[in-house]
Amino acid sequence: MLTLALLQGADGPSLLRVIGLVVLFIGLFVFLFVFMRYAHLYIRSILTKAGVGLFDMFAMSLRKVSPAVIVNARVMLVQARLDNVDRRDLEAHFLAGGNVDRVVRSLIAANRAGIDLDFRTSSGIDLAGRDVLDAVRTYVTPKVIDCPNPASGKTEVAAVAKDGIQVLARARVTVRTNISRLVGGAGEETIIARVGEGIVSTIGSSETHKDVLENPDGISRVVLSRGLDAGTAFEIVSIDIADVDIGSNIGARLQADQAEADKRVAQALAEKRRAMAVAQEQEFKAGVMENRAKVVLAEAEVPLAMADALKSGNLGVMDLYRLRNVQADTNMREGIAGGGSNNPETKPGSGGAPGK
């Protein structure tokens, strides 16, 4: 207070006037700086009645929000007569990382197409990572999906009829977006997979491949009636079979493979039986050799028995001689008989001398 009094005592009114002029100059400079920076946006806001003030734009810059994005969004909404979206909602969506321009354009497109879509739903779809503007456009103008997807490397769905003939089909699925199931609904890949599964099932239930060739529209009717769009973000408008071709004879190939497998099994079983027969033959030979060994052992016991009989007196010497003579005579007769069978001169009636 004392210092202020001294200043006022020295030259109080002039000093206060200088301070006021400085403050006024600084305020004017700030105002000119803000006005020059946001002049074009402010003029657009005034002319279109967007409702975004000059200092609101400055405050947006301090909150890390792009004033140009918000002003352009408000201008488009007001011009489209959709001014029920608050500026703070647009700022919140921008700060959340959403695409404000795409959301606003989707609202305008939905309003023109008569689709019930509010800002809350549209911003939620955008924050979920889906293109809400493309979804609205797909709802208005349905798009066509190829089944199978050419990007997967396949151009046709392969199926086999009951007669074993392979049928190759290619379908075109027309879908439009289901806005209410866009968040949490399955995408195009699910639609393609389900349609492909339906085509395979329908062709597989056909009696012959001729039935498929005669009525390809039957496939689309059956597949369309199964409600394949359940739980997806799309509604299937139509399923059209674009092309049907005949592939290879899968049934004949399978029969040939089965016959080859049966032949290999039969050969394996035959080889098994042959090995068992060879093993059994070897067992029989071993049995014969064993029996012959037993005979030799039995024959070896005869002299021992005769010796025991001589010792015990059960066999006399003359009996032994007579037995030896009989054996010698028998051996001679066997020798004559054997030699006569091989030599014609020893046969009776041949004129040759009889053997001794």
Secondary structure as the mmCIF struct_conf table of DSSP 4:
data_model
#
loop_
_struct_conf.conf_type_id
_struct_conf.id
_struct_conf.beg_label_comp_id
_struct_conf.beg_label_asym_id
_struct_conf.beg_label_seq_id
_struct_conf.end_label_comp_id
_struct_conf.end_label_asym_id
_struct_conf.end_label_seq_id
HELX_RH_AL_P HELX_RH_AL_P1 LEU A 2 THR A 48
TURN_TY1_P TURN_TY1_P1 LYS A 49 LYS A 49
HELX_RH_AL_P HELX_RH_AL_P2 LEU A 54 LEU A 62
TURN_TY1_P TURN_TY1_P2 ARG A 63 LYS A 64
HELX_RH_AL_P HELX_RH_AL_P3 PRO A 67 GLN A 79
TURN_TY1_P TURN_TY1_P3 ALA A 80 ARG A 81
TURN_TY1_P TURN_TY1_P4 ASP A 83 ASN A 84
BEND BEND1 VAL A 85 VAL A 85
HELX_RH_AL_P HELX_RH_AL_P4 ARG A 87 LEU A 95
TURN_TY1_P TURN_TY1_P5 ALA A 96 GLY A 97
HELX_RH_AL_P HELX_RH_AL_P5 VAL A 100 ALA A 113
TURN_TY1_P TURN_TY1_P6 GLY A 114 GLY A 114
HELX_RH_AL_P HELX_RH_AL_P6 PHE A 119 LEU A 127
TURN_TY1_P TURN_TY1_P7 ALA A 128 GLY A 129
HELX_RH_AL_P HELX_RH_AL_P7 VAL A 132 VAL A 140
BEND BEND2 THR A 141 THR A 141
STRN STRN1 LYS A 143 CYS A 147
BEND BEND3 PRO A 148 PRO A 148
HELX_RH_3T_P HELX_RH_3T_P1 PRO A 150 SER A 152
TURN_TY1_P TURN_TY1_P8 GLY A 153 GLY A 153
BEND BEND4 GLU A 156 GLU A 156
STRN STRN2 VAL A 157 VAL A 160
TURN_TY1_P TURN_TY1_P9 LYS A 162 ASP A 163
BEND BEND5 GLY A 164 GLY A 164
STRN STRN3 ILE A 165 THR A 177
HELX_RH_3T_P HELX_RH_3T_P2 ILE A 179 ARG A 181
TURN_TY1_P TURN_TY1_P10 LEU A 182 GLY A 184
STRN STRN4 ALA A 186 ALA A 186
HELX_RH_AL_P HELX_RH_AL_P8 GLU A 188 GLY A 204
TURN_TY1_P TURN_TY1_P11 SER A 205 SER A 205
BEND BEND6 SER A 206 THR A 208
HELX_RH_AL_P HELX_RH_AL_P9 HIS A 209 GLU A 214
TURN_TY1_P TURN_TY1_P12 PRO A 216 PRO A 216
HELX_RH_AL_P HELX_RH_AL_P10 ASP A 217 LEU A 224
TURN_TY1_P TURN_TY1_P13 SER A 225 ARG A 226
TURN_TY1_P TURN_TY1_P14 LEU A 228 GLY A 231
STRN STRN5 THR A 232 THR A 232
BEND BEND7 ALA A 233 ALA A 233
STRN STRN6 PHE A 234 ASN A 249
HELX_RH_AL_P HELX_RH_AL_P11 ILE A 250 SER A 312
TURN_TY1_P TURN_TY1_P15 GLY A 313 GLY A 313
BEND BEND8 ASN A 314 LEU A 315
HELX_RH_AL_P HELX_RH_AL_P12 VAL A 317 ASN A 342
HELX_RH_3T_P HELX_RH_3T_P3 PRO A 344 THR A 346
BEND BEND9 LYS A 347 LYS A 347
TURN_TY1_P TURN_TY1_P16 PRO A 348 GLY A 349
BEND BEND10 SER A 350 GLY A 352
HELX_LH_PP_P HELX_LH_PP_P1 ALA A 353 GLY A 355
#
